[in-house]
Amino acid sequence: MICWSFLAVASQGLAQTYQGKQLVKAELLADTNVIVPGEPFTVGLLLRMAPGWHTYWKFSGDAGLPTELNWKLPQGWKIGEIQWPIPLKTIDPGDIETYGYENEVLLMQEITPPPKVDSSTVKLVADASWLVCEKICIPGSATLNLELPISTTSQPANRELFDRYRRLLPQNWPGANVATAEWGRAGSDLRLKVTSETLAKYPAADFFPLPEQATVVGHPTIESRNKNEIVFRIPIESSGKNLSSIAGLVVFSQRSNGEDRAAWQVTSPSIISGSPPAPVRGIFTFLLFGFLGGMILNLMPCVLPVISLKIFGFIQQAGQSRQKILRSGIAFTTGIFAWFVALALLLIALKTVGRDVTWGGFQFTNPYFVLVLSVIVLVFALNLFGVFEISLPQSITGGLLSRTERKDDLGSFFQGVFATVLATPCTAPFLGTALGFAFSQSPAIILAMFIAIAAGMSAPYLLLSAQPAWLRFLPQPGPWMVHVKQFMGFLLLATLLFLLYVLGAQRGLEGAIWASCFLLVISVACWMKGAFVVPTASAAKRGVALVLMLLLMLGSGIYFIGNKFHSANMASAGSRLRGDWQAFTPERLQAELEQGHPVFVDFTAAWCLTCKFNEANVLESADVREAFQRHAIVKLKADWTNGDPVITKLLQQFGRPGVPLYVLYPGKNGEPIVFPELLTKSIVLEKLETVARRVASD
């Protein structure tokens, strides 16, 4: 047996270094000196961290990433799940709560070899990756191997290490004579009531959640503790379904994060008592907020170009039959509802499969969506300038849409869709609150919320269509309308400039240039359509023009977009910082708060016009800038232009479906102050003064 001990080859420890300092040393170890075919054994990934640095548990909390281990085993070998020791819970400044390990951790897995192994030794190989953090976070990885001989008998190895970490593994839930668990739900919070004499002996008790991928959990707290009964409150901020319970650990020890900590695994509830996620009255209140927010969307700069077109359409219809005006208004309203319902169904589907859902974020954080929208805006603008006419194929116009009225109605429908597409990067008063509530509820409530927003946005046009007498207040049609129509084209070009600015913020200057080249080719194709694909041209001439247009668009799409635009580097958030703003990271926020500095965080995006309005008129005004400097408040900008997942998670924790969000942290121990979506100088100056007095008194 001794000879086998000499033949066993442990993996050489591989070190992760940063600026000459060793942060993590990774090593593979086994609890046996040899492998016996058919008999399971345990291997462990041992991570030794530098003092003050930590890695993460399988649920990392508000920040961080869990360690991953991918094995390359011979055929026929089986590997079990990672056995995670009970983690430590840390609460960093800014109320950032994480679960992880300091100094050292051993992540164990059971390997079962096949009954027959032909070779005399076996090399086990695994790719390990981790994230190690202090004030900054640095990813690490290593390919590790462990070579062990094959024999018929074995002896334990690394016994003290494996025994120590086996004692730190959570235990299964004990019998009813030791502990009982009862789940309940009140609003968006879950409550776990644990009754146990054993648990009552430990002063420190906590609940560590293990949510599913589609569930966002707040910070669990102890709601009450009385003799043998403890009630944990677990806030559910977002979930793909109505939860009545959640997996996790009930952790207990003599002191918080003590070496004697033990845990019981909570996998399924003993008794479930559910209540609706929100009272009916509360639901109708939020639906009213959604309706009001939808109405206010009509005043946002995102949709003004298209709304102007609709008002222009009303002017054209003045003096026409009431039935035709009403039908056009209903078509426009149907377009608004069609897009909002489609958007709601898409968000519900994404939420069901575990994706984070936000208002407009999953669209405008995608540069290709912005590019497609840029093409649509450009084509509409060229149409208004008279470069070409948008017409449907004769096969369609001769059948379903043979009547001019039907074509007008279809145009109104697509105007409604277009207006709603442009509205998605905007938010409005009431809208953020309503959507933040809806995204934490069931699919039915999400759908109802989007229908309420569509109803609010379409209500003014439907009312104007139903009361054509009001149209007499609009000017009469005349030759002046041609010039107004062309002016509307310039408004759409202004929208296009904004979209190109967004592309530049997402893909850098180079990406914006290649996108502009593609748009230039689209303009040429539209000109060819207006010049050569006309009823007076011969069929051959129209055919040649259409083929050339197709080749131009296809070739430029492959070269400018598929090659050049695709390879353009993502623009860094730091490149968009101006003045004394600094780039936001959870670590930088933590570091500033640890030093007692008040911090203002601006959650923004390049495509968010509401954000730009607030920045230009409030945050960058002379009075507010001077107040920031006078009170020594650190300004951090959390840029969500490309959909940063860390920022997405923080938005959800504050109950916001997207940007803008403004949060003022008073210092190390104060509760963060959340501002409304639309800022005013008076609100910001008042809160800055309040925080300054609080910091001075502390």
N, C-alpha and C positions, 0 to 999 in steps of 0.2 A: 504493500500500500504506500510505503514511503517513496518508492521509485515513481509511482504515478504522480505524486505531489511535485516532484521535480519536473515531470513532463508537462504539467499544466502550465499554459502560458496566458497570463492575464493581459488584458489590453493595456498598452502603454497610455498613460494619461496624456491627453492633448489639452493644451492651455489656450485660452482666449486672452489676448493682451490688447491693451488700449493705451497709447502714448507711453509705452514701456512698462505699464503696470499690468500684472496678471489679474484678470477679473474672475475667470472661471477655469477650473481644471476639471475635465470630463474623463470618466473612466468606466469601463464595463467590468463587472465582477459577477461571480457565480457563488452560490451557496454550497457547491460541491467541488471536489477536486477532480472527478472524472464523470463522464456521462455513461449511464447504464441504459442500453436500448430499451425503449418502452416505459421507462420510469421518469415521471415529471421531475424537473428541478427548477430552481428560481435564478434568474439573472437580474442584475440591477444596474441602472445608470446612476453613477455617483457623481454629483456635481458639487464641487467645493468652490464657494464664492468668496471674493475678497470682503473684508469687513465693511459693513455699511451697504453692501450690494445685495440684491435679492432676485430670485426667479419666481415663477408664478405657478399656482395650483391649476387644476383643470378648468375651474371657473375663476378667471383672474379678477373679476370685479369691474370697477369703473375704468381701469386702464390695464395695459399689459397684455401678454399672450401666453398661453400655456406651453409648456415644453412638449415637443413631439419626438417620437422615436419610431422610425420605419426600419423594419428588419428585412434582411436578405437571407432567408433561411433555405437550406437544401429542401428538395422536394419531399413531401411527406411529413415534414416537421410542423408542429402547431404552436402558436403563440397566444397567450391569454391577454386580457386587458391590463393596462397599467394600474398598479395598486398605489393609489395616491395617499401618502401620509396626511394626517390632519394638519392643515396649514396654519400659519399665523395670520391674524387679521390686523391690518394697519389702516389708520385714518390719517391721511395727509392733509395739509392746509388746502382750503378750497373744497373741503368735504368730499375728497376723493378717497374712496374706500376700496382696498385691494386685498387679495388673499394670495399668500405665497410663502416662500422659504428663505431664511437667512442662513449664512455660514455654510450649511451643508444640507443635502437632501439625497435620499436613495429612492429612486423610482423602480419598483420591482415588477417583473412579469414572469409568469410561469411558462416554461417551454416543455413540450412533450415530444420526445424523439420517436420515430417509428420503432416497431418491435425488432427490426433488423437494420443494422448499420454496417455497411461493408468496409468502410475505411477505418484506420486505426486512430485517427484524430479528426476532429471537426473544427472548422473555423466559422464562428458566428460573427456576422457583420451587421452593423446597424448604422443608419444615418440619424444623428441627433441634432435637433435645433432648439434654441431657447432664446429668451429675451431676458437680459440682465439689466437691472435699473438701480440707479441711486438718484442723483438729481437729473441725470440724463439716462436714456435707455439705449442699449447697444445690442443688436441681434448677434447671436453666435451660433456656430454649427461645427460639426465634426463627424467624420466617418470613423467609427470605432470598431475594433474587432477583438474577439475573445476566442482563443484556441484551447480546446480541451481534448484529452485522450478518451478513448472508448474502452470500457472494461465491464466486467460482470458485477463488480462490487465497488462501492464508493465510500468516501468519508466526508464529513462536513468541512466547509471552508468559509472563511470570513464570518464565523458564527456570531461573534459579538456585534458586528455591524448589522447583520440581517436581523438578529433578535431584537436589537434596539428599534429598528424601524418597523418591524412587525408589531411591536407594542404600540406604535403610533398610528396603526391602521384603524379606521373606524370599525366598530362592531355592528353586527346586525341588530335590528330593533329587538329589545328584550321581550319576554313574555308579559302578558297582561298583569301578572302578579307583581311585576317590577315597575312597569310604566305603561300608560295608555295615552293615546294621542287622539285629539278631536279637531277636525278642520271646520272652519266656517269662513264666510266671506261677507264683507260689509263694504259696499261701494266697490272701489278698485283695490281694496286691501284684502289680503288673506290673513286669517288668524289661526294660529296653531296653539291649542291648549294642551300642555303636557302635565299629567298628574303622576308624580313619582316621589316616593320617600327617598330613594337613592339620590335623585337629582337635587333634592332639597338640602343635601349635606354640602353642596358645593356653592360657594359664594358667586363664582363667575360662571355664567351660562349664556349661550348665544346660539343663533341659528345661522348656518352658512348655507346659502341657497345653491342649488344646482339646476338652473333653469334650462328649458329646452331652447333650441336655437332661435325660435320665433318669439321668445318671451324676454322682455326687458324688465328687470327687477330693481326696485329701489333698495334702500338700506334697511335691513331688518332691525327691529328694536324690541326690547321687552316692554310690553304694554302694562303688564301687572305681574306681581309676584306675591303670592299669599300662601304661606305654609308649604304644602306639598304641590302647589299648582303654579305653573308659569304660563303666561300667555305671550306668544311672540306675534308681532305684527309685521307682515311682509308686504310692502307696497308693490303692486303690479302696474308698471307704467305702460307696458304694451304687451299684447299677447295675441297670437293667431287664433285663439279660442277662449271660451269662458272657462277659466281654471277654477277647480274646486280644491286643488292641492298642488304642491310643488315638491320635487325631490330636494334633498339637502341633508345636512348634518346638524344634530343637536349636540353642541360642543360644551363640555363642562370641565372645570378645574378649580383649584384653590385660588388662583389669581388669573387674570386675563393673560392669554398667551403663555400660560405656565408650562413648564416641562412635564408636569403630571397630567396634561390635558388628555381627555378621552372623548369619544364621540359615538353616538348612535346614528345609524343610517335611517333616514326617513325615505321610504320608497313608495308606500301606498298608505292612505289614511285608514284608521280604524273606523271612524265615524265621520261622515261628510254631511254637513248641513250648509247648503248653498243659499245665497240670496242674490237677487238681480244685481248686475254690475252698477246700476245707477237708478235712482228713483225716476218714475215716469215724468214727474214734473221737471226734474233736472234735465232729462233728455230733451223735452220741448224747449227749455230755456236755451240750451246749446244749439238746437235747430233754428231758433229765432236768431241767435248770433250768426249762424251760417247764412241765413237769409239776408240779414242786414249787411254782412260782409260782402255777399255777392252783389248787392246793389252798389256798395261803395266801390267795388272793382271797376265799375264803369267810369269812375273819375280818375283811375290810376293811369299814369303815362304809358303803361305797356299797351293798353288797348285803344288809346285815343285815335290812332290813325284809322283803325277799322271802324270804330264807332262813328268817326267823321264820315266814312263812306256810307254807313247806314242812314245817317241823317241826310246825306246827299240823296240817297234813294227815296227818302220820305218826300223831299222837295220835288223830285221827279214825279212822284205819284200824286202830288196835290191836284185836286180836281178830277181824279179818276174815281172809278166806282168803289163804294165802301167795301164790297166783297173782295175786290182785288187787293186793296190795301191790307185788309185783315188777313188774307191768305199769305201775303208777303211777310207780315209780322209773325204769323204762326210758323212759317218756314224758317225764319231767322231764329225764333225761339227753339224750334226743333233741333237746329244745328247746335245751339248752346247745350241743350239737354243731352244730345247724342254724344258730344265730346266728354261732358262731365260724367255721364253714366259709364262710358267706355273707360275713362280714367279710373273711376271707382272700382270697376271690375278688375282692371289690371293691378291696382294696388292691393285689392283683396287677394288676388292670386299670388302676388309676390309675398304678401304677409303670410299666406298659408304655407309657402315653401321656406319660410324663415328669413326672408330678406327684410331689411329695414325699409319702412315706407315713410315718405315725406311728401310735403306739398310742393310739386314742381321739381324737387331735388333730383329725383331719379331721371328726369328728362334733361334739364339744363346743366347738370353736371356732366352730361355726355356731349363731347364736342361734335359728334356726328349728328346728333339731334339739332344742335344749334346750326350746323352747316345746312342741313335739309331745310330748316326754317328760313335760313338766309336766302336759299334758292327760291322758295315760295314767295317771300316778300319782294325779291327782285323781279320775279315774273309778274306779280301783281302791279308793281310800279311801272314796268315797261308797258303793260296793258293800258294803264291809265294815261300814259304819255302818248298812246296811239301808235306805238311801234308795231304792234300786232293785235289781233283780236282773239280772245279765248273763245273757241267754238267747239262744240261736241261733234263727234263723227256723225255722218249722215244716217248711218244705220240706227243710231239712237234717236237723233232728232226726228227721223221719219216715223218712229214708232212711239215709244213711251212718251217722248217729249216733243211731239209734233206741234203742239200749240205754243205760241210765244209766251203765254202766261206761265206754262209749266217750266220753261227755261228760266224765266225771271225768278220763279219760286226756288229752283235749284240754285241759282246764284245767291239768293238770300240765305238758303240753308248753309252753303259753304262760307258765306260771310260770318254766320253765327259760329261755325266751327273754327274759323280762322281767328275770330275775336277771342275765343276761349283758349286757343293754343297760346296766343300772345299773353293771356292773363296769367298763365301758370307761373312765371317767375315773380309775380307781384304778390304781395300780401296786403291786407287792409285791416283797419280796426275791426275787432270782433272775430275776424277770420282765423287768426292764429289760435285764439282760445278755443274756438269751436272745433277746428281740425285737430288740435292737440288732444281734446277730449275724445273725438271720434276714433282716432287711430289706436286708442287703448280699449276700444269696445269691440263688439261682435261685427261680423261682416254686414249684417242687416242695418246696423246703426251707421256704419261707414257709408253704405249706399244711400241711406236716408239723408245723411249730412250733405253729400254731393248733390243730391236732388234739391235740397233746400238752397244751396249756393246757386245752382242753375236757375232756380225759381227767382231768387233775388236779382241775379244779373239780367234775366230776361224780362222781368216785370215792367220796367219803363217802356220797352218797345212794344210789348203786348198791349199795354194800356193805350199807348199812342195809336196803335193800329186799330184797337177796338173803338176809339173815339176819334174818327178822322176829322171831326169838326175842329179839333185842336190844331190841325195842320194849317189852318188859315193864318196862324201866327207866323208861319214860315214864309220866306219870300217866294214869289211866283216864278215858275220855270222860265228860262230865256237863254239867249246866247251866252250870257255870263257863265252858265254852267260848264261850258267847255273849259274855260280857264280855271274854274274851281276844281274840276276833275283833274286837270294837270297839276294843280297845286297839291291835291291829295297824293299824287305820285311822289312829290318831293317829301311829304310827310313819311311815306313808306321808305324812301331812301334814307331818311334820318333814322328810322328803325333799323335799316340795314347797317348803317354805320355803327349803331349800338351793338348789333349782333357780331360785327367784325371785331369790335373792341373786346367782346366776351371771348371770341375765338383766340384773340391775341393773349388774353389773360390765361387761357387754358393751354394753348400750344405755343406760346411765345410769338415774337414778331415774325419769325420764319413761317410758322404755321398760318398766320393771318395772311401773309403774302401769297402763299400757295393757294389758299382758299379764294383769295381775290382773283387769282389767275383763272381758277375754275369758273368763278362767277362771270368773268369777262367772256369766256367761251359760251356760257349760257346766254349772255346778252346777244352775242353774234348769232346764235341759233334762233333766238326769238326774232331778231331782225330778219333773218332768212325766211322765217315762217311768215312774217308780215309782208315781205317783198315778193316772194316767189310762190308760196303755197296759198294762192287766192283762187276764187272761182273762175276768173277770166284766164288763168294760165292753163296750158295744155296738161293732160294727164302725165305725159313724159316729163315735162318740166317740174311738175309738182313731185313726181316720184324721185327724180334726181336730187331735188332740194331736200326731201325728207331723208334720203339715204345719207347725204352729206351732213345733215344736222345730227343724225344718229351717230355717224362715225366721229364727228367732232365731240359730241358729249361723252360718248363711250371712251374715246382715246384720252380726252382731257381728264375724265374721271379716274381712269387707271393710272395715268402719269401724275397728275397734280394731287389727287386725293389718295389713291391706293398706295402710291409710292412716296411722294414728297411730304404730303400732309401727315400721313400715317407715321413716318419716321421722325417728324419734328418732335423735339424734346418738350416734355411738359414744363410749363412755366412754373418756377418756384414761387411760393407765397411771399417769400422775402423780397422778391424783385418788385412787388407791388406796394411795398411799404413806403410811406412818406412821413416826413417830419420826425417826431419822437415816438412813433408807434413801433412796437416790437412784435415779432412773430410769436403767436401763441403756441405753447406746448404745455401739457399738464405738469411737466417737470419745472418749467420756468414759472408757472403760476405758483407751484408749491414753494419754490425757492424764494420768491418775492414775499409770500405770505409768512414764511418762516422768519423772515427778517422784520416782520411787523408792518410791511408796506401795504397800504390800500391799493387795490388793483381794479381797473375797469377793463372788461373784456367785450370787444365788439365782434359778434358773430356775423359775418358778412359774406358776400359773394359778388364777383364782378358782374354777374347777370341780374342782380337784385336791384331794381330801380328804386324801390323804397329805401334800401340801404344807402344808395347814392344820394337820395334826397336828404336823408337824415345827416349824412356826413357833410354835405355841402352847406346846409342851412343851420346845422346845430353843432355837430362835433368839431368842425373845422372853423367855426365862427371865432372871432377874436376874444369874446367874453369867455366862452367855454374853454378855449385853449389856455387862456390866462389863469382860469380857475384850476385846471388840471395842474399847471406848473406851480401855482401858489400853494396848493394843498399837497404837493409832492405825490401825486397819484400816478402809478405805473399804468401805461396804456398798452394793452395787448390786443392784437387783431387776429381772430380765429377765422381764417380764410377757407370757405366751404365751396369755392368755385369748382373744384374737381371732385367734390363729394368725399372729403376726408372722413373715414369711418370713426376716428376718435371724436371728431367734432359732431358727427351724427349722433353718437351715443350721448354726448353731453346735451345736445338739443333735446333728445328724448327725456333725459333726466329732469329737464326743466319744463317738460310738458309742451314743447313747441314742435310743430311739424316741419319747420324750416326757418330760414333767416328772413328778417333780421331778429336778433336777440341781443339785448344789452344787459350785462350783469356787472354790478359793482360789489366787490368783496371788501368789507370794511377793514379787514386785517386778519390776524391769525385765528381769532375765536368768534368773530361776528358772523351773523347770518347774511348770506348774499342778498343783495337788493336787485330785483328784476324790474326792468323798465318796460313801458308799453312799446308796441311796434313803431308807432309814429312819435318821434321825440319833439319836445319843445325846449327852448333854452331855459325856461323857468323851471321845468321839471328837473333837468340835469343839474343846474346850478344849485337848486334846493337840496338835492340828494348829496351832492359833493360837499356842501356846507355841513350837512348833518353828519356825514362820515368823518369829516375833518374834526368836528367837535368831539366825536366819540373817540377818535384816535388820540386827541390831545388829552382827554380825561383819563384814558387808559395809561 
